[in-house]
Each structure stands twice: as structure tokens, then as C-alpha cells.
Amino acid sequence: MTVVFFLGGMFNRMFLGIPYYLWIMVALVIFGMIAGTLFYLFFWWPLTPYHGIFWAHIRKWGASSVFDENMHFDWITERSSKVIFNETFKEAQEAEEDKTEAPAATIGNVRVDFIFDPDKWTYPDSYQHKIIEDVAEKYNTINPEDQIRTLMKFWKYWDSGKLDAYAEDLKPLKKYFYVPWARVQMMYRDREESGVFGFIMALSKTLEEIEDVGINKYWWIVLGFFGVICLAIIAGHYIH
Amino acid sequence: MVDVLPPEFFYMPEFFDMNLLMPLWAWILLGMIFVGFVAAVAMLYIVLIMKPVAGFGKVGESSLAKGSPTQVFSIWKNRSFVIESLWYYGNILAYGDPIKKMQMWFHNSEKATGLSAGKPVMITRDGYDGTVDFIAEMAVCEIPKIFNRDYGFEQRQKREFDPQSNKWVLSVDADGNAIMETVERKDDNGKPISISSFADIRRLMPTLVKLYPLIPIPIYQLYDLAIIYQFTPQGQDSLEFGGITMDDAKEWLISEDKPPKSWFEKNALLLMCVLMGIIGVAFVYMAFPITSTTAAASMATTSAPISIPGV
């Protein structure tokens, strides 16, 4: 039997008394560590606030973006944003016999909802959430047929007067958020009022630059041609 | 492991006949320390200094580099939600390359700037040419509910046709009480006054402001795109707005009264490059002549021995 070395045995040599194989292994480990560090520093750490979406994607949950009156967004799970008690959103919906609402949007296969919550109803440790939990529990014990398990249903029942018996308990909570008209009028300003003249001037200059670059592009072919000639002369010299 | 390191390890390299007084391993170590230092500085710069810049690593060089990149949430009608980075400049939010991606949004209200991940964020939709303030939108969707409930309908006594007298009469029950019904309230022209679109809100806005100085919206509410699209101004598309702005920019470019550049002005730089190229070719010819001494020597050795007759 003839022994054939891999790549002519080029890795069977030694350097500083250690074979090349071991050197390559050490190099790969170091490379892996560097790659991992770079991945963490440049891709994972800067995206910390969006890790929830990644976990929701892996575990097939839904995600919610909860925002307050100043549009400060917090990314949390669907469960903590919609459910009163410690259960999944699906379980809560089944208990309420409610249909699943279509999500506002999707990121990949993660369902995303935007939820307006300036009064911290979705924070499990807030006193508002504790009041809601107490009231819902009281209501559910009296009405086992018609359970309140989600925050959406809680607000609807409160608004329709079904929770009037617990008015004293609900006193610290707010029912409405009041929006001034100025905020609406500012957003829906007429297009005629919008001053875009400065932008138009800047854009026209940009367009001019783009045009200039476009006209001169073919000259690079000429330069390339000269470069090839130079290379050919040098190569020709050495071939001789 | 080896007990004694091989002599190559202590080899001192020479550089232009100068002894550098350090063995090779020390030079390699020095080089690694230098590379490590540079890498550390670069990392600190990129991660700590560039991190506050929204969208770093996403926005490449672009023609609209005068603007600043801004984090944007885009919600599209195909229900996809994208976190991207757009240029904000002169009240306008645009893609870096306006020729490839023409959509533009006008930033109407500073209240439409939110905060996500500690950075400012603007929200865009493809059905509207302005940045979006969720709370204003939800308020707009709430107005029709309140107004239609309070003023859109009225109670009227029911009428019925009496075949005996061949007339319409007001209907009453057995006790003689009037039977009431809910009907849509109409204005003098016979049109219903209830709100069913954004145009209605805009038309009735002076009245609405007086009736409801503040718009109450539920303290806990889901942002429902289906209702939002119903009360969005029609005919104000982001692509259309971008197209109009581009057209205006082109007109402005043409209207600028300046003499056109001559052929030499446009191509002076590249003509200089060509000249440099010619000089380069000439230099190569002079520096590397084909009939070099080495070629001559090789020709001399390989040629046949010369025999001189008579010697």
C-alpha cells in the first residue's frame, strides 16, 4: 500500500517544533474569537433594542411596539402588551371567544402591532396594571361565562359601562387621552404650504453633479486602454 | 514542545545594510501590537463615536450627503414593516438616491418625530406624502365616531302610508304614543352631515374645533391600519410628491442662467489624465528597453561558436 500525503505532505512540516496542523487550528480558534467579537460589537450590540424581534422570530411569538403620547417606542412581546393575567395571548383569546385581529404589519414572519399606551397599562409592575388585574379578577369571578382576559376587552367594557360597579377601584386610572387640535392640524398641513424650495435647490445641484459624472464616464475606458498597453510592454520585456 | 528555540527565531533582519538591532520575533510582536492598537482605536471610533449617528453602517455614500441619516419606520400597504435609514434635509425625508427611489415625505410636524432605541425616529406610509404622527391619526379616526354619535343622526317620529286617506301620517302605537326612529341628519341641500372621509373632516373642521376643543382617544388602543387608511387624505402619495419635487428641481436646474460649459472645461481633468498616461507609456519604453543587456548576453551564449578560417 502506498501512502499518499494530502497535498504532497505540505502540512506535515514543522515550524518551531509544532506541526502546521496545530498552527492552523490555533489560527482558526483565534480567527473565530475575532469574528465573534466583531459580530458582537458591530452587529449585535448596536441593535440591542430590537433583540425582542429576533427572539420573537425564533420562538414564533408576536411582537408589539408600545408608544406613549410623545411617540417613544418600546418593543415588547405580544403577551405582555395585550394580556392581563399570566398566560399567552392565544389562551386569553380562546377564553374570551374572541377572533384574532389582523396585525398592523409583519417583520419577516413576526406579527407586529402598534399599541398606544401612555398610562403604562402594559407594564406588569405598574400600579395601573395591578388595578386592572384586581378589577378583572373580581369581574371574572362574578361572570365566569364572559371573562375579561385582554386589555382591549377591559377598555371596551369599561367604556360601555359594564364595569361601573367598580368605579371606586378604577378611579386612579384614566379612560381617555385628550389630543389638542393643533397636533392634528400640524400633521395634515396642505401641500401648498410646505416650503420645499431649499430642498429643490439642493436637489438640482445634486442632479447636476450626477449629470457631470455621467458625461465623463467614457474617458475611463481610454485610461484603461493606456494602462493595458503599459502592462503589455512590461510583460513583453520579461517574456523576452 | 521544543526545549531550545531554533536559530531562525533569533534572526536579525537587515534593512539596506543596516542592522535593526532586534530579532525577528520582536519585530513581529511590535507589528502585532501596532495593528492591535489601530484596530482598537478604529473600533472605539466606530462603535462609541459613530453609534449615536442613526443608521450607521446602513447608509452608504450618496449624492444627498448634505442631509443627515434618520431612523425611519416604514409601514406599507402590503403589511410589511421595515426599519430603514433615510436622509432628512430641508424638511424632506428622502432616499439617498432620488433617481432610483423617488419617494419623498414632507416632515410637517415636529410631534411626528418619535424616539426608538434612544434615537429619533420618523414614520412613513406609502399612502401619504407626509411623516406620520400616530396620535394625530388616531384622533382623526376618533372624531367621526364622536361626531356621528352626537350629531350625525336624529330621532324622528316614524311615518307610514295610510291607504284609506291616501296620505302619509305620523305613526303611533296602541296607546297613542309616538313611534320614534333614528335617521341620518341632513343639511339644507339634502346631503348627510355625518363624517365618512377625511375630506368631510377638513370641510367641517371649524365646527369640529368649536364642538370638541380636545379630542378624546382611548388610553389603550391598537393602531388599526384599515381605519387609518379610511381617514387619510386622498391623492397625496409619497411617490407623486417625490416626482413633483424632482420635476421642480430639474426645472430649477434649467432655469439657472449660466453659460454652458465648453468641451475643454468639461474634460480638462481627464485630458490631463490621458497626457499622464502617454508620459507613463514613454517612461516604460525608456526604463525597460526590449534590447536589454541581459537579452544580449543570453543571445551571445546561445549563438553558434564563431570559427575563423585559418586560425
Interface residues (C-beta under 8 A of the other chain):
Chain A: L16 G17 I18 L41 F42 W45 P46 T48 P49 Y50 S65 F67 E69 N70 M71 H72 F73 E101 A102 P103 A104 A105 T106 I107 V112 D113 F114 I115 F116 D117 P118 D119 W121 T122 L151 M152 F154 W155 D159 L173 K174 K175 Y176 F177 Y178 V179 P180 W181 R183 V184 Q185 M186 M187 Y188 R189 R191 S194 G195 V196 G198 F199 I200 M201 A202 L203 S204 T206 L207 E208 E209 I210 D212 I215 N216 W219 V222 L223 F226 G227 I229 C230 I233 I234 G236 H237 H240
Chain B: M1 V2 L5 P6 F9 M43 I46 V47 K51 F56 G57 S63 L64 K66 F73 I75 W76 R79 S80 F81 V82 I83 Y89 G90 N91 I92 P98 I99 F106 N108 S109 K111 A112 T113 G114 L115 S116 A117 G118 V121 I123 D129 G130 V132 D133 F134 I135 A136 E137 M138 A139 V140 F198 R202 M205 L208 V209 P213 L214 I215 P216 I217 P218 I219 Y220 Q221 L222 Y223 D224 L225 A226 P233 Q236 F241 T245 M246 D248 A249 K250 W252 L253 E256 K266 N267 L269 L270 C273 V274 G277 I278 G280 V281 V284 Y285 F288 I290 S292 A295
